[in-house]
Amino acid sequence: MTNIYKRALKTWGKEPQMLQVIEEMSELIKEILKNINRKKDNLAEIIEETADVEIMLNQLKSCYDIEKQVEDYKAQKLLKIEKRLDDWEKLKGK
Ligand SMILES: [Mg+2]
């Protein structure tokens, strides 16, 4: 899998691939807005654009060689979020 990202970078270049990250994120944003603001039944599009964004985020991580750092930061961040949820639920429970 990693190989595909390295190949894509080598074939199409860093800048075009990073612009593609932005393009895919904007497509997902549009679908989320249609779903919420216009109550559009677009789950299929949301699935497709979510997959596109995940692929391009993997491309971005491969481009900057930051897979491990992102994974570590995510783990820390999720622990913080979990703690905030625990605190919130405790507060609401009282
Ligand atoms: Mg797309």
PDB file of the backbone (N, CA, C, O) and the ligand in Angstrom, with CONECT records:
HET     MG  A 101       1
ATOM      1  N   MET A   1       0.828  -1.211   0.000  1.00  0.00           N
ATOM      2  CA  MET A   1       0.000   0.000   0.000  1.00  0.00           C
ATOM      3  C   MET A   1       0.861   1.261   0.000  1.00  0.00           C
ATOM      4  O   MET A   1       0.666   2.161  -0.816  1.00  0.00           O
ATOM      5  N   THR A   2       1.836   1.310   0.946  1.00  0.00           N
ATOM      6  CA  THR A   2       2.745   2.454   1.030  1.00  0.00           C
ATOM      7  C   THR A   2       3.397   2.702  -0.318  1.00  0.00           C
ATOM      8  O   THR A   2       3.628   3.842  -0.719  1.00  0.00           O
ATOM      9  N   ASN A   3       3.685   1.623  -0.999  1.00  0.00           N
ATOM     10  CA  ASN A   3       4.323   1.675  -2.305  1.00  0.00           C
ATOM     11  C   ASN A   3       3.526   2.507  -3.312  1.00  0.00           C
ATOM     12  O   ASN A   3       4.098   3.244  -4.114  1.00  0.00           O
ATOM     13  N   ILE A   4       2.206   2.378  -3.257  1.00  0.00           N
ATOM     14  CA  ILE A   4       1.340   3.139  -4.183  1.00  0.00           C
ATOM     15  C   ILE A   4       1.521   4.640  -3.951  1.00  0.00           C
ATOM     16  O   ILE A   4       1.581   5.423  -4.899  1.00  0.00           O
ATOM     17  N   TYR A   5       1.606   5.032  -2.666  1.00  0.00           N
ATOM     18  CA  TYR A   5       1.755   6.457  -2.355  1.00  0.00           C
ATOM     19  C   TYR A   5       3.110   6.987  -2.825  1.00  0.00           C
ATOM     20  O   TYR A   5       3.205   8.090  -3.362  1.00  0.00           O
ATOM     21  N   LYS A   6       4.149   6.188  -2.614  1.00  0.00           N
ATOM     22  CA  LYS A   6       5.486   6.603  -3.074  1.00  0.00           C
ATOM     23  C   LYS A   6       5.512   6.675  -4.610  1.00  0.00           C
ATOM     24  O   LYS A   6       6.091   7.591  -5.195  1.00  0.00           O
ATOM     25  N   ARG A   7       4.877   5.696  -5.237  1.00  0.00           N
ATOM     26  CA  ARG A   7       4.806   5.684  -6.707  1.00  0.00           C
ATOM     27  C   ARG A   7       4.062   6.899  -7.237  1.00  0.00           C
ATOM     28  O   ARG A   7       4.490   7.531  -8.204  1.00  0.00           O
ATOM     29  N   ALA A   8       2.930   7.224  -6.588  1.00  0.00           N
ATOM     30  CA  ALA A   8       2.125   8.371  -7.036  1.00  0.00           C
ATOM     31  C   ALA A   8       2.931   9.666  -6.903  1.00  0.00           C
ATOM     32  O   ALA A   8       2.886  10.531  -7.777  1.00  0.00           O
ATOM     33  N   LEU A   9       3.673   9.784  -5.785  1.00  0.00           N
ATOM     34  CA  LEU A   9       4.504  10.974  -5.580  1.00  0.00           C
ATOM     35  C   LEU A   9       5.575  11.096  -6.657  1.00  0.00           C
ATOM     36  O   LEU A   9       5.830  12.172  -7.199  1.00  0.00           O
ATOM     37  N   LYS A  10       6.187   9.961  -6.942  1.00  0.00           N
ATOM     38  CA  LYS A  10       7.259   9.941  -7.934  1.00  0.00           C
ATOM     39  C   LYS A  10       6.712  10.250  -9.336  1.00  0.00           C
ATOM     40  O   LYS A  10       7.346  10.945 -10.130  1.00  0.00           O
ATOM     41  N   THR A  11       5.534   9.720  -9.610  1.00  0.00           N
ATOM     42  CA  THR A  11       4.936   9.866 -10.939  1.00  0.00           C
ATOM     43  C   THR A  11       4.339  11.253 -11.161  1.00  0.00           C
ATOM     44  O   THR A  11       4.553  11.873 -12.203  1.00  0.00           O
ATOM     45  N   TRP A  12       3.581  11.736 -10.156  1.00  0.00           N
ATOM     46  CA  TRP A  12       2.843  12.989 -10.368  1.00  0.00           C
ATOM     47  C   TRP A  12       3.441  14.197  -9.645  1.00  0.00           C
ATOM     48  O   TRP A  12       3.067  15.337  -9.922  1.00  0.00           O
ATOM     49  N   GLY A  13       4.367  13.946  -8.721  1.00  0.00           N
ATOM     50  CA  GLY A  13       5.036  15.061  -8.038  1.00  0.00           C
ATOM     51  C   GLY A  13       4.356  15.489  -6.755  1.00  0.00           C
ATOM     52  O   GLY A  13       3.163  15.265  -6.552  1.00  0.00           O
ATOM     53  N   LYS A  14       5.158  16.118  -5.883  1.00  0.00           N
ATOM     54  CA  LYS A  14       4.683  16.495  -4.560  1.00  0.00           C
ATOM     55  C   LYS A  14       3.590  17.566  -4.608  1.00  0.00           C
ATOM     56  O   LYS A  14       2.535  17.412  -3.992  1.00  0.00           O
ATOM     57  N   GLU A  15       3.849  18.647  -5.341  1.00  0.00           N
ATOM     58  CA  GLU A  15       2.881  19.753  -5.332  1.00  0.00           C
ATOM     59  C   GLU A  15       1.518  19.352  -5.891  1.00  0.00           C
ATOM     60  O   GLU A  15       0.499  19.630  -5.259  1.00  0.00           O
ATOM     61  N   PRO A  16       1.470  18.700  -7.067  1.00  0.00           N
ATOM     62  CA  PRO A  16       0.153  18.270  -7.553  1.00  0.00           C
ATOM     63  C   PRO A  16      -0.561  17.331  -6.586  1.00  0.00           C
ATOM     64  O   PRO A  16      -1.781  17.393  -6.435  1.00  0.00           O
ATOM     65  N   GLN A  17       0.200  16.471  -5.941  1.00  0.00           N
ATOM     66  CA  GLN A  17      -0.426  15.537  -5.000  1.00  0.00           C
ATOM     67  C   GLN A  17      -0.941  16.250  -3.756  1.00  0.00           C
ATOM     68  O   GLN A  17      -1.993  15.894  -3.226  1.00  0.00           O
ATOM     69  N   MET A  18      -0.207  17.255  -3.291  1.00  0.00           N
ATOM     70  CA  MET A  18      -0.673  18.012  -2.121  1.00  0.00           C
ATOM     71  C   MET A  18      -1.888  18.870  -2.479  1.00  0.00           C
ATOM     72  O   MET A  18      -2.766  19.082  -1.643  1.00  0.00           O
ATOM     73  N   LEU A  19      -1.942  19.360  -3.712  1.00  0.00           N
ATOM     74  CA  LEU A  19      -3.139  20.091  -4.156  1.00  0.00           C
ATOM     75  C   LEU A  19      -4.327  19.139  -4.261  1.00  0.00           C
ATOM     76  O   LEU A  19      -5.472  19.524  -4.022  1.00  0.00           O
ATOM     77  N   GLN A  20      -4.038  17.896  -4.621  1.00  0.00           N
ATOM     78  CA  GLN A  20      -5.093  16.879  -4.690  1.00  0.00           C
ATOM     79  C   GLN A  20      -5.667  16.592  -3.293  1.00  0.00           C
ATOM     80  O   GLN A  20      -6.860  16.329  -3.146  1.00  0.00           O
ATOM     81  N   VAL A  21      -4.803  16.648  -2.278  1.00  0.00           N
ATOM     82  CA  VAL A  21      -5.285  16.486  -0.892  1.00  0.00           C
ATOM     83  C   VAL A  21      -6.352  17.552  -0.620  1.00  0.00           C
ATOM     84  O   VAL A  21      -7.439  17.257  -0.121  1.00  0.00           O
ATOM     85  N   ILE A  22      -6.011  18.790  -0.961  1.00  0.00           N
ATOM     86  CA  ILE A  22      -6.925  19.911  -0.713  1.00  0.00           C
ATOM     87  C   ILE A  22      -8.220  19.739  -1.512  1.00  0.00           C
ATOM     88  O   ILE A  22      -9.313  19.965  -0.994  1.00  0.00           O
ATOM     89  N   GLU A  23      -8.081  19.334  -2.780  1.00  0.00           N
ATOM     90  CA  GLU A  23      -9.265  19.149  -3.630  1.00  0.00           C
ATOM     91  C   GLU A  23     -10.206  18.099  -3.029  1.00  0.00           C
ATOM     92  O   GLU A  23     -11.419  18.300  -2.960  1.00  0.00           O
ATOM     93  N   GLU A  24      -9.625  16.984  -2.599  1.00  0.00           N
ATOM     94  CA  GLU A  24     -10.478  15.921  -2.037  1.00  0.00           C
ATOM     95  C   GLU A  24     -11.129  16.372  -0.729  1.00  0.00           C
ATOM     96  O   GLU A  24     -12.288  16.047  -0.470  1.00  0.00           O
ATOM     97  N   MET A  25     -10.389  17.119   0.097  1.00  0.00           N
ATOM     98  CA  MET A  25     -10.987  17.619   1.338  1.00  0.00           C
ATOM     99  C   MET A  25     -12.146  18.561   1.024  1.00  0.00           C
ATOM    100  O   MET A  25     -13.175  18.537   1.700  1.00  0.00           O
ATOM    101  N   SER A  26     -11.974  19.386  -0.002  1.00  0.00           N
ATOM    102  CA  SER A  26     -13.055  20.329  -0.341  1.00  0.00           C
ATOM    103  C   SER A  26     -14.279  19.580  -0.880  1.00  0.00           C
ATOM    104  O   SER A  26     -15.412  20.007  -0.659  1.00  0.00           O
ATOM    105  N   GLU A  27     -14.057  18.473  -1.582  1.00  0.00           N
ATOM    106  CA  GLU A  27     -15.195  17.676  -2.064  1.00  0.00           C
ATOM    107  C   GLU A  27     -15.973  17.060  -0.899  1.00  0.00           C
ATOM    108  O   GLU A  27     -17.203  17.000  -0.920  1.00  0.00           O
ATOM    109  N   LEU A  28     -15.239  16.607   0.109  1.00  0.00           N
ATOM    110  CA  LEU A  28     -15.915  16.047   1.287  1.00  0.00           C
ATOM    111  C   LEU A  28     -16.676  17.141   2.033  1.00  0.00           C
ATOM    112  O   LEU A  28     -17.801  16.929   2.487  1.00  0.00           O
ATOM    113  N   ILE A  29     -16.057  18.304   2.154  1.00  0.00           N
ATOM    114  CA  ILE A  29     -16.729  19.437   2.810  1.00  0.00           C
ATOM    115  C   ILE A  29     -18.056  19.740   2.110  1.00  0.00           C
ATOM    116  O   ILE A  29     -19.084  19.931   2.759  1.00  0.00           O
ATOM    117  N   LYS A  30     -18.015  19.781   0.769  1.00  0.00           N
ATOM    118  CA  LYS A  30     -19.241  20.076  -0.001  1.00  0.00           C
ATOM    119  C   LYS A  30     -20.339  19.057   0.281  1.00  0.00           C
ATOM    120  O   LYS A  30     -21.501  19.422   0.461  1.00  0.00           O
ATOM    121  N   GLU A  31     -19.967  17.778   0.319  1.00  0.00           N
ATOM    122  CA  GLU A  31     -20.977  16.736   0.557  1.00  0.00           C
ATOM    123  C   GLU A  31     -21.555  16.829   1.969  1.00  0.00           C
ATOM    124  O   GLU A  31     -22.750  16.611   2.168  1.00  0.00           O
ATOM    125  N   ILE A  32     -20.707  17.153   2.948  1.00  0.00           N
ATOM    126  CA  ILE A  32     -21.198  17.305   4.325  1.00  0.00           C
ATOM    127  C   ILE A  32     -22.179  18.476   4.383  1.00  0.00           C
ATOM    128  O   ILE A  32     -23.234  18.383   5.010  1.00  0.00           O
ATOM    129  N   LEU A  33     -21.817  19.581   3.723  1.00  0.00           N
ATOM    130  CA  LEU A  33     -22.701  20.747   3.728  1.00  0.00           C
ATOM    131  C   LEU A  33     -24.037  20.450   3.048  1.00  0.00           C
ATOM    132  O   LEU A  33     -25.090  20.865   3.532  1.00  0.00           O
ATOM    133  N   LYS A  34     -23.991  19.723   1.912  1.00  0.00           N
ATOM    134  CA  LYS A  34     -25.247  19.343   1.233  1.00  0.00           C
ATOM    135  C   LYS A  34     -26.110  18.503   2.159  1.00  0.00           C
ATOM    136  O   LYS A  34     -27.325  18.684   2.229  1.00  0.00           O
ATOM    137  N   ASN A  35     -25.465  17.577   2.874  1.00  0.00           N
ATOM    138  CA  ASN A  35     -26.195  16.681   3.763  1.00  0.00           C
ATOM    139  C   ASN A  35     -26.856  17.444   4.900  1.00  0.00           C
ATOM    140  O   ASN A  35     -28.004  17.172   5.251  1.00  0.00           O
ATOM    141  N   ILE A  36     -26.139  18.390   5.469  1.00  0.00           N
ATOM    142  CA  ILE A  36     -26.670  19.100   6.630  1.00  0.00           C
ATOM    143  C   ILE A  36     -27.556  20.276   6.230  1.00  0.00           C
ATOM    144  O   ILE A  36     -28.685  20.398   6.705  1.00  0.00           O
ATOM    145  N   ASN A  37     -27.050  21.129   5.364  1.00  0.00           N
ATOM    146  CA  ASN A  37     -27.806  22.339   5.026  1.00  0.00           C
ATOM    147  C   ASN A  37     -29.000  22.062   4.128  1.00  0.00           C
ATOM    148  O   ASN A  37     -30.064  22.658   4.295  1.00  0.00           O
ATOM    149  N   ARG A  38     -28.816  21.140   3.159  1.00  0.00           N
ATOM    150  CA  ARG A  38     -29.908  20.899   2.201  1.00  0.00           C
ATOM    151  C   ARG A  38     -30.598  19.565   2.443  1.00  0.00           C
ATOM    152  O   ARG A  38     -31.411  19.113   1.636  1.00  0.00           O
ATOM    153  N   LYS A  39     -30.258  18.941   3.572  1.00  0.00           N
ATOM    154  CA  LYS A  39     -30.872  17.650   3.940  1.00  0.00           C
ATOM    155  C   LYS A  39     -30.833  16.660   2.772  1.00  0.00           C
ATOM    156  O   LYS A  39     -31.775  15.897   2.558  1.00  0.00           O
ATOM    157  N   LYS A  40     -29.748  16.686   2.037  1.00  0.00           N
ATOM    158  CA  LYS A  40     -29.627  15.818   0.864  1.00  0.00           C
ATOM    159  C   LYS A  40     -29.282  14.392   1.279  1.00  0.00           C
ATOM    160  O   LYS A  40     -28.473  14.171   2.180  1.00  0.00           O
ATOM    161  N   ASP A  41     -29.916  13.418   0.597  1.00  0.00           N
ATOM    162  CA  ASP A  41     -29.622  12.011   0.850  1.00  0.00           C
ATOM    163  C   ASP A  41     -28.403  11.615   0.005  1.00  0.00           C
ATOM    164  O   ASP A  41     -28.540  11.091  -1.101  1.00  0.00           O
ATOM    165  N   ASN A  42     -27.215  11.878   0.551  1.00  0.00           N
ATOM    166  CA  ASN A  42     -25.988  11.687  -0.240  1.00  0.00           C
ATOM    167  C   ASN A  42     -24.953  10.822   0.484  1.00  0.00           C
ATOM    168  O   ASN A  42     -23.749  11.067   0.408  1.00  0.00           O
ATOM    169  N   LEU A  43     -25.452   9.812   1.181  1.00  0.00           N
ATOM    170  CA  LEU A  43     -24.536   8.946   1.929  1.00  0.00           C
ATOM    171  C   LEU A  43     -23.493   8.301   1.008  1.00  0.00           C
ATOM    172  O   LEU A  43     -22.329   8.159   1.382  1.00  0.00           O
ATOM    173  N   ALA A  44     -23.924   7.913  -0.200  1.00  0.00           N
ATOM    174  CA  ALA A  44     -22.984   7.282  -1.150  1.00  0.00           C
ATOM    175  C   ALA A  44     -21.839   8.237  -1.477  1.00  0.00           C
ATOM    176  O   ALA A  44     -20.679   7.828  -1.536  1.00  0.00           O
ATOM    177  N   GLU A  45     -22.172   9.514  -1.690  1.00  0.00           N
ATOM    178  CA  GLU A  45     -21.146  10.518  -1.991  1.00  0.00           C
ATOM    179  C   GLU A  45     -20.243  10.764  -0.779  1.00  0.00           C
ATOM    180  O   GLU A  45     -19.032  10.941  -0.919  1.00  0.00           O
ATOM    181  N   ILE A  46     -20.851  10.774   0.407  1.00  0.00           N
ATOM    182  CA  ILE A  46     -20.050  10.968   1.627  1.00  0.00           C
ATOM    183  C   ILE A  46     -19.065   9.815   1.804  1.00  0.00           C
ATOM    184  O   ILE A  46     -17.912  10.028   2.179  1.00  0.00           O
ATOM    185  N   ILE A  47     -19.523   8.601   1.535  1.00  0.00           N
ATOM    186  CA  ILE A  47     -18.640   7.422   1.628  1.00  0.00           C
ATOM    187  C   ILE A  47     -17.475   7.569   0.644  1.00  0.00           C
ATOM    188  O   ILE A  47     -16.312   7.374   0.996  1.00  0.00           O
ATOM    189  N   GLU A  48     -17.818   7.915  -0.587  1.00  0.00           N
ATOM    190  CA  GLU A  48     -16.799   8.047  -1.641  1.00  0.00           C
ATOM    191  C   GLU A  48     -15.775   9.135  -1.296  1.00  0.00           C
ATOM    192  O   GLU A  48     -14.568   8.923  -1.420  1.00  0.00           O
ATOM    193  N   GLU A  49     -16.265  10.289  -0.866  1.00  0.00           N
ATOM    194  CA  GLU A  49     -15.355  11.399  -0.583  1.00  0.00           C
ATOM    195  C   GLU A  49     -14.537  11.156   0.689  1.00  0.00           C
ATOM    196  O   GLU A  49     -13.397  11.607   0.799  1.00  0.00           O
ATOM    197  N   THR A  50     -15.129  10.442   1.643  1.00  0.00           N
ATOM    198  CA  THR A  50     -14.368  10.077   2.852  1.00  0.00           C
ATOM    199  C   THR A  50     -13.210   9.162   2.464  1.00  0.00           C
ATOM    200  O   THR A  50     -12.088   9.336   2.938  1.00  0.00           O
ATOM    201  N   ALA A  51     -13.487   8.192   1.608  1.00  0.00           N
ATOM    202  CA  ALA A  51     -12.420   7.285   1.145  1.00  0.00           C
ATOM    203  C   ALA A  51     -11.346   8.076   0.397  1.00  0.00           C
ATOM    204  O   ALA A  51     -10.153   7.852   0.596  1.00  0.00           O
ATOM    205  N   ASP A  52     -11.777   9.004  -0.467  1.00  0.00           N
ATOM    206  CA  ASP A  52     -10.809   9.836  -1.206  1.00  0.00           C
ATOM    207  C   ASP A  52      -9.918  10.626  -0.251  1.00  0.00           C
ATOM    208  O   ASP A  52      -8.705  10.706  -0.445  1.00  0.00           O
ATOM    209  N   VAL A  53     -10.530  11.208   0.784  1.00  0.00           N
ATOM    210  CA  VAL A  53      -9.752  12.014   1.739  1.00  0.00           C
ATOM    211  C   VAL A  53      -8.783  11.119   2.507  1.00  0.00           C
ATOM    212  O   VAL A  53      -7.626  11.486   2.713  1.00  0.00           O
ATOM    213  N   GLU A  54      -9.254   9.945   2.930  1.00  0.00           N
ATOM    214  CA  GLU A  54      -8.354   9.042   3.675  1.00  0.00           C
ATOM    215  C   GLU A  54      -7.164   8.635   2.810  1.00  0.00           C
ATOM    216  O   GLU A  54      -6.029   8.583   3.283  1.00  0.00           O
ATOM    217  N   ILE A  55      -7.432   8.354   1.560  1.00  0.00           N
ATOM    218  CA  ILE A  55      -6.335   7.995   0.642  1.00  0.00           C
ATOM    219  C   ILE A  55      -5.354   9.154   0.527  1.00  0.00           C
ATOM    220  O   ILE A  55      -4.140   8.962   0.585  1.00  0.00           O
ATOM    221  N   MET A  56      -5.899  10.367   0.361  1.00  0.00           N
ATOM    222  CA  MET A  56      -5.007  11.510   0.172  1.00  0.00           C
ATOM    223  C   MET A  56      -4.289  11.907   1.464  1.00  0.00           C
ATOM    224  O   MET A  56      -3.190  12.459   1.412  1.00  0.00           O
ATOM    225  N   LEU A  57      -4.894  11.634   2.617  1.00  0.00           N
ATOM    226  CA  LEU A  57      -4.174  11.878   3.873  1.00  0.00           C
ATOM    227  C   LEU A  57      -3.018  10.893   4.005  1.00  0.00           C
ATOM    228  O   LEU A  57      -1.954  11.239   4.518  1.00  0.00           O
ATOM    229  N   ASN A  58      -3.233   9.670   3.540  1.00  0.00           N
ATOM    230  CA  ASN A  58      -2.115   8.713   3.519  1.00  0.00           C
ATOM    231  C   ASN A  58      -1.021   9.187   2.559  1.00  0.00           C
ATOM    232  O   ASN A  58       0.172   9.033   2.817  1.00  0.00           O
ATOM    233  N   GLN A  59      -1.468   9.767   1.448  1.00  0.00           N
ATOM    234  CA  GLN A  59      -0.500  10.316   0.495  1.00  0.00           C
ATOM    235  C   GLN A  59       0.308  11.445   1.137  1.00  0.00           C
ATOM    236  O   GLN A  59       1.524  11.529   0.965  1.00  0.00           O
ATOM    237  N   LEU A  60      -0.381  12.301   1.872  1.00  0.00           N
ATOM    238  CA  LEU A  60       0.277  13.423   2.547  1.00  0.00           C
ATOM    239  C   LEU A  60       1.303  12.919   3.579  1.00  0.00           C
ATOM    240  O   LEU A  60       2.428  13.413   3.645  1.00  0.00           O
ATOM    241  N   LYS A  61       0.890  11.934   4.374  1.00  0.00           N
ATOM    242  CA  LYS A  61       1.803  11.396   5.397  1.00  0.00           C
ATOM    243  C   LYS A  61       3.029  10.762   4.752  1.00  0.00           C
ATOM    244  O   LYS A  61       4.148  10.892   5.248  1.00  0.00           O
ATOM    245  N   SER A  62       2.798  10.078   3.645  1.00  0.00           N
ATOM    246  CA  SER A  62       3.911   9.456   2.923  1.00  0.00           C
ATOM    247  C   SER A  62       4.837  10.529   2.357  1.00  0.00           C
ATOM    248  O   SER A  62       6.060  10.394   2.391  1.00  0.00           O
ATOM    249  N   CYS A  63       4.238  11.585   1.840  1.00  0.00           N
ATOM    250  CA  CYS A  63       5.000  12.683   1.241  1.00  0.00           C
ATOM    251  C   CYS A  63       5.960  13.313   2.244  1.00  0.00           C
ATOM    252  O   CYS A  63       7.116  13.587   1.919  1.00  0.00           O
ATOM    253  N   TYR A  64       5.477  13.543   3.466  1.00  0.00           N
ATOM    254  CA  TYR A  64       6.313  14.186   4.488  1.00  0.00           C
ATOM    255  C   TYR A  64       6.987  13.179   5.425  1.00  0.00           C
ATOM    256  O   TYR A  64       7.682  13.567   6.364  1.00  0.00           O
ATOM    257  N   ASP A  65       6.777  11.890   5.165  1.00  0.00           N
ATOM    258  CA  ASP A  65       7.325  10.837   6.041  1.00  0.00           C
ATOM    259  C   ASP A  65       6.988  11.070   7.507  1.00  0.00           C
ATOM    260  O   ASP A  65       7.868  11.102   8.367  1.00  0.00           O
ATOM    261  N   ILE A  66       5.698  11.230   7.772  1.00  0.00           N
ATOM    262  CA  ILE A  66       5.277  11.567   9.141  1.00  0.00           C
ATOM    263  C   ILE A  66       4.244  10.572   9.680  1.00  0.00           C
ATOM    264  O   ILE A  66       3.500  10.885  10.610  1.00  0.00           O
ATOM    265  N   GLU A  67       4.201   9.378   9.094  1.00  0.00           N
ATOM    266  CA  GLU A  67       3.198   8.385   9.510  1.00  0.00           C
ATOM    267  C   GLU A  67       3.253   8.134  11.022  1.00  0.00           C
ATOM    268  O   GLU A  67       2.234   8.158  11.711  1.00  0.00           O
ATOM    269  N   LYS A  68       4.478   7.892  11.517  1.00  0.00           N
ATOM    270  CA  LYS A  68       4.655   7.537  12.927  1.00  0.00           C
ATOM    271  C   LYS A  68       4.261   8.710  13.833  1.00  0.00           C
ATOM    272  O   LYS A  68       3.557   8.518  14.824  1.00  0.00           O
ATOM    273  N   GLN A  69       4.710   9.917  13.499  1.00  0.00           N
ATOM    274  CA  GLN A  69       4.403  11.089  14.328  1.00  0.00           C
ATOM    275  C   GLN A  69       2.897  11.342  14.390  1.00  0.00           C
ATOM    276  O   GLN A  69       2.356  11.665  15.447  1.00  0.00           O
ATOM    277  N   VAL A  70       2.229  11.191  13.246  1.00  0.00           N
ATOM    278  CA  VAL A  70       0.782  11.415  13.218  1.00  0.00           C
ATOM    279  C   VAL A  70       0.091  10.368  14.091  1.00  0.00           C
ATOM    280  O   VAL A  70      -0.826  10.686  14.848  1.00  0.00           O
ATOM    281  N   GLU A  71       0.535   9.133  13.979  1.00  0.00           N
ATOM    282  CA  GLU A  71      -0.052   8.044  14.774  1.00  0.00           C
ATOM    283  C   GLU A  71       0.120   8.328  16.270  1.00  0.00           C
ATOM    284  O   GLU A  71      -0.818   8.155  17.048  1.00  0.00           O
ATOM    285  N   ASP A  72       1.310   8.759  16.667  1.00  0.00           N
ATOM    286  CA  ASP A  72       1.590   9.060  18.077  1.00  0.00           C
ATOM    287  C   ASP A  72       0.734  10.233  18.567  1.00  0.00           C
ATOM    288  O   ASP A  72       0.158  10.180  19.654  1.00  0.00           O
ATOM    289  N   TYR A  73       0.659  11.286  17.755  1.00  0.00           N
ATOM    290  CA  TYR A  73      -0.130  12.457  18.144  1.00  0.00           C
ATOM    291  C   TYR A  73      -1.606  12.090  18.276  1.00  0.00           C
ATOM    292  O   TYR A  73      -2.286  12.523  19.206  1.00  0.00           O
ATOM    293  N   LYS A  74      -2.091  11.280  17.324  1.00  0.00           N
ATOM    294  CA  LYS A  74      -3.485  10.834  17.353  1.00  0.00           C
ATOM    295  C   LYS A  74      -3.801  10.074  18.632  1.00  0.00           C
ATOM    296  O   LYS A  74      -4.840  10.290  19.255  1.00  0.00           O
ATOM    297  N   ALA A  75      -2.897   9.185  19.016  1.00  0.00           N
ATOM    298  CA  ALA A  75      -3.107   8.382  20.226  1.00  0.00           C
ATOM    299  C   ALA A  75      -3.216   9.296  21.454  1.00  0.00           C
ATOM    300  O   ALA A  75      -4.095   9.120  22.298  1.00  0.00           O
ATOM    301  N   GLN A  76      -2.295  10.288  21.536  1.00  0.00           N
ATOM    302  CA  GLN A  76      -2.333  11.247  22.652  1.00  0.00           C
ATOM    303  C   GLN A  76      -3.628  12.039  22.648  1.00  0.00           C
ATOM    304  O   GLN A  76      -4.274  12.218  23.681  1.00  0.00           O
ATOM    305  N   LYS A  77      -3.994  12.512  21.455  1.00  0.00           N
ATOM    306  CA  LYS A  77      -5.177  13.348  21.298  1.00  0.00           C
ATOM    307  C   LYS A  77      -6.445  12.584  21.688  1.00  0.00           C
ATOM    308  O   LYS A  77      -7.334  13.134  22.339  1.00  0.00           O
ATOM    309  N   LEU A  78      -6.519  11.325  21.288  1.00  0.00           N
ATOM    310  CA  LEU A  78      -7.698  10.515  21.613  1.00  0.00           C
ATOM    311  C   LEU A  78      -7.812  10.300  23.125  1.00  0.00           C
ATOM    312  O   LEU A  78      -8.914  10.255  23.674  1.00  0.00           O
ATOM    313  N   LEU A  79      -6.666  10.169  23.786  1.00  0.00           N
ATOM    314  CA  LEU A  79      -6.698  10.048  25.249  1.00  0.00           C
ATOM    315  C   LEU A  79      -7.246  11.321  25.884  1.00  0.00           C
ATOM    316  O   LEU A  79      -8.039  11.266  26.824  1.00  0.00           O
ATOM    317  N   LYS A  80      -6.808  12.486  25.354  1.00  0.00           N
ATOM    318  CA  LYS A  80      -7.303  13.777  25.859  1.00  0.00           C
ATOM    319  C   LYS A  80      -8.807  13.897  25.640  1.00  0.00           C
ATOM    320  O   LYS A  80      -9.541  14.331  26.528  1.00  0.00           O
ATOM    321  N   ILE A  81      -9.259  13.506  24.440  1.00  0.00           N
ATOM    322  CA  ILE A  81     -10.695  13.584  24.119  1.00  0.00           C
ATOM    323  C   ILE A  81     -11.489  12.669  25.053  1.00  0.00           C
ATOM    324  O   ILE A  81     -12.559  13.031  25.544  1.00  0.00           O
ATOM    325  N   GLU A  82     -10.939  11.480  25.284  1.00  0.00           N
ATOM    326  CA  GLU A  82     -11.602  10.535  26.176  1.00  0.00           C
ATOM    327  C   GLU A  82     -11.740  11.133  27.577  1.00  0.00           C
ATOM    328  O   GLU A  82     -12.781  10.993  28.220  1.00  0.00           O
ATOM    329  N   LYS A  83     -10.681  11.801  28.042  1.00  0.00           N
ATOM    330  CA  LYS A  83     -10.719  12.412  29.367  1.00  0.00           C
ATOM    331  C   LYS A  83     -11.765  13.528  29.414  1.00  0.00           C
ATOM    332  O   LYS A  83     -12.516  13.648  30.383  1.00  0.00           O
ATOM    333  N   ARG A  84     -11.804  14.343  28.353  1.00  0.00           N
ATOM    334  CA  ARG A  84     -12.805  15.416  28.294  1.00  0.00           C
ATOM    335  C   ARG A  84     -14.214  14.846  28.315  1.00  0.00           C
ATOM    336  O   ARG A  84     -15.101  15.395  28.968  1.00  0.00           O
ATOM    337  N   LEU A  85     -14.419  13.745  27.602  1.00  0.00           N
ATOM    338  CA  LEU A  85     -15.737  13.090  27.595  1.00  0.00           C
ATOM    339  C   LEU A  85     -16.092  12.570  28.977  1.00  0.00           C
ATOM    340  O   LEU A  85     -17.224  12.721  29.439  1.00  0.00           O
ATOM    341  N   ASP A  86     -15.118  11.959  29.630  1.00  0.00           N
ATOM    342  CA  ASP A  86     -15.351  11.456  30.995  1.00  0.00           C
ATOM    343  C   ASP A  86     -15.753  12.600  31.909  1.00  0.00           C
ATOM    344  O   ASP A  86     -16.718  12.490  32.665  1.00  0.00           O
ATOM    345  N   ASP A  87     -14.992  13.728  31.836  1.00  0.00           N
ATOM    346  CA  ASP A  87     -15.283  14.894  32.667  1.00  0.00           C
ATOM    347  C   ASP A  87     -16.680  15.448  32.370  1.00  0.00           C
ATOM    348  O   ASP A  87     -17.449  15.765  33.278  1.00  0.00           O
ATOM    349  N   TRP A  88     -16.985  15.556  31.075  1.00  0.00           N
ATOM    350  CA  TRP A  88     -18.274  16.087  30.626  1.00  0.00           C
ATOM    351  C   TRP A  88     -19.434  15.226  31.152  1.00  0.00           C
ATOM    352  O   TRP A  88     -20.426  15.729  31.679  1.00  0.00           O
ATOM    353  N   GLU A  89     -19.263  13.909  30.985  1.00  0.00           N
ATOM    354  CA  GLU A  89     -20.325  12.998  31.417  1.00  0.00           C
ATOM    355  C   GLU A  89     -20.498  13.015  32.940  1.00  0.00           C
ATOM    356  O   GLU A  89     -21.614  12.905  33.447  1.00  0.00           O
ATOM    357  N   LYS A  90     -19.379  13.153  33.661  1.00  0.00           N
ATOM    358  CA  LYS A  90     -19.454  13.231  35.116  1.00  0.00           C
ATOM    359  C   LYS A  90     -20.232  14.478  35.540  1.00  0.00           C
ATOM    360  O   LYS A  90     -21.082  14.439  36.429  1.00  0.00           O
ATOM    361  N   LEU A  91     -19.904  15.597  34.859  1.00  0.00           N
ATOM    362  CA  LEU A  91     -20.562  16.871  35.142  1.00  0.00           C
ATOM    363  C   LEU A  91     -22.052  16.798  34.855  1.00  0.00           C
ATOM    364  O   LEU A  91     -22.874  17.259  35.647  1.00  0.00           O
ATOM    365  N   LYS A  92     -22.393  16.207  33.704  1.00  0.00           N
ATOM    366  CA  LYS A  92     -23.799  16.090  33.290  1.00  0.00           C
ATOM    367  C   LYS A  92     -24.565  15.129  34.186  1.00  0.00           C
ATOM    368  O   LYS A  92     -25.762  15.295  34.422  1.00  0.00           O
ATOM    369  N   GLY A  93     -23.854  14.121  34.682  1.00  0.00           N
ATOM    370  CA  GLY A  93     -24.483  13.106  35.521  1.00  0.00           C
ATOM    371  C   GLY A  93     -24.896  13.636  36.881  1.00  0.00           C
ATOM    372  O   GLY A  93     -25.754  13.064  37.554  1.00  0.00           O
ATOM    373  N   LYS A  94     -24.261  14.760  37.284  1.00  0.00           N
ATOM    374  CA  LYS A  94     -24.558  15.303  38.622  1.00  0.00           C
ATOM    375  C   LYS A  94     -25.762  16.219  38.640  1.00  0.00           C
ATOM    376  O   LYS A  94     -26.124  16.743  39.693  1.00  0.00           O
TER     377      LYS A  94
HETATM  378 MG    MG A 101     -13.281  12.987  -4.533  1.00  0.00          MG2+
END
